[in-house]
Amino acid sequence: QVQLVESGGGSVQAGGSLRLSCSVSGYNYRSYCMGWFRQAPGKEREGVATIGRDGSTSAADSVKGRFTISQNNAKNILYLQMNSLKPEDTAMYYCAADGPDCSSGGRLMWLLYRYWGQGTQVTVSS
């Protein structure tokens, strides 16, 4: 059984930092793209960052230079380091697995991912 469990969310002021973690079990997460996504109230879920088997990464334009995705292969943990947070980053953040080829144009499309965590809330105040 595949399980993804996020942690690390919370409330911070603008300009602050948070690090999200996603513990993965029951899945050979090296096989396909993994990623972080977010969904704000009343908005569609959107891709934030992805990481491939070879460690290659990508990020949405809105978070480039501020957010960094990484992975600890030995511990099966996915991370999202978020710096210089802005109020518009407020959302529920989800990790996802079993996505498309990470080199494909669809890597940030949430519909293409099969497994999801329950989410962790990030709130940024101005």
Buried (B, 14 or more C-beta within 10 A) or exposed (E): EBEBBBEBBEEBEEEBEBEBBBBBEEBEBEEBBBBBBBBBEEEEBBBBBBBBBEEEBBBBEEBEEBBBBBBEEEEBBBBBBBBEBBEEBBBBBBBBBBBBEBEEEBBBBBEBBEBBBEBBEBBBEE
